[in-house]
Structures are given as structure tokens and as C-alpha cells.
Amino acid sequence: PENIIFLFQPPYSPELNPIERLWLEIKRKLKWEIFENLDELRKRLTSIITELTSRTIKSLGGWDFILEAICVGGIKNYSSL
């Protein structure tokens, strides 16, 4: 579809992939916690994800160089992202 834009990234470049930064944030909050079972882990993950603010999400993926790369890749006005 026209609304999908491919942005090719070099391999092994997690700094260009915002989801990697989100995983780091989640892992940071889980550090040193021990869970008795998967249900406890699932509840804690749900809590962490629910507590993320839009500001936090934006800070993880809103870096100018990422947005500029998207702009170069085909989106002309990235300010609305």
C-alpha cells in the first residue's frame, strides 16, 4: 500500500531501531527482580508497559536523526510523527 514506506537500515544497528530502546527500558526496570512463575512476570510487564507515558515513548523513538532518516527515506514532513 501507499501508506507503507520502507526504510532500509544497516545490519546490526539497534540504535536506529526504536523498539530496541524500548526493550532496554523494560529490561532496566526488570533488573534484579525474581518471579515465581510466568504469570507474575506477565503482570509485571503489563504494569511496566502501562506506566510508560507518551513522553517516555517519544523520547525513546523521537530522536532527530531517526526522524531525519525517515524524511530522507520518503516522508517529507516528519513533524507530525
Phi, psi and omega in degrees: 000160182293335184275003177254125180244125178277131176236103183281133182243151175294150178294155177057048179230069183298337179293342178267357182246102185304331181296330178296323178292325177294316178301319178299318179297316179295314180297323179299321181283339180269351185305134176071008176269143178240135182241138180288331182203174182294330179296319177297317178298316180300317179296318180293318177298318177300318179297314180299313182294321179295326182282348180295130179270163177297329178295318178296314179300316180296322180292333180282330184237001186261028180292140183302319183293330176289314180295323177294322177296321177296318179299313179296326181288352176143342179269121186281326182237097183269001181293339180274356180286000000 
